[in-house]
């Protein structure tokens, strides 16, 4: 079963959610909660995150209630700043994997 077979829905600022797949043996639909470690593992394995509202879950009411409790006020974009793109996310991902970059960054703080 590849990453394209798994549907991941993330809430609470990307910290947790649910994932769903069809069992290849019994063909039953399986849905499980995903804590932040499972979310990170699934994303690093290539599982795409479902857009909000496109993947109803068995735990949707619980997750939505928790998300509402943790909701922070919306931040407005900085005027004149460039848009944040998927390329920025990819660059950030590789910087987080580079121990030397992180060490240099922290030394500047």
Order of alpha helices (4+ residues) and beta strands (2+ residues): beta-beta-beta-alpha-alpha-alpha-alpha
